[in-house]
Amino acid sequence: MKNTLTHKTAFLSWLAIYPVINIVSYFFDDLLMQIPLLVRTLILSAVLVPLMTYVIMPIYTKLFEKWLEKE
């Protein structure tokens, strides 16, 4: 069961992060491409990790609650 939950959680994380990365890229790509790679990834991770942890994943976890509980 734990292995299944891990796979489901990993898939759910990807399902949540994929649109967020695309939205950020769409709106801020021109600006971000002017910043050096290491600084750009530092900024993106500093914004996206808390956003995913405290905003998006709780919503997705609630939406997919029954699917996550099934074996």
C-alpha positions, -999 to +999 in steps of 0.1 A: +000+000+000+028+025+009+044+020-025+011+027-043+005+058-023+041+070-031+034+066-068+001+083-066+016+112-046+044+115-071+019+116-100-002+141-082+028+163-076+037+162-113+000+169-122+001+200-100+035+214-109+033+210-147+006+237-152+023+260-127+056+258-145+039+264-178+020+294-165+051+310-150+070+303-182+043+318-203+041+351-184+076+356-171+099+338-196+112+370-213+121+385-180+135+353-166+157+345-196+176+377-189+187+364-155+217+340-152+206+303-149+217+298-113+199+329-101+168+321-122+165+286-107+171+300-073+142+325-078+119+299-093+125+273-066+121+300-039+087+309-053+074+275-066+083+253-036+062+273-010+035+278-036+032+241-042+036+231-005+011+256+011-013+264-017-015+240-046-008+206-031-034+210-003-060+218-029-050+188-051-048+165-021-083+175-011-096+171-047-080+137-051-086+125-015-106+094-024-082+083-051-052+087-028-069+066-001-078+037-025-053+008-030 
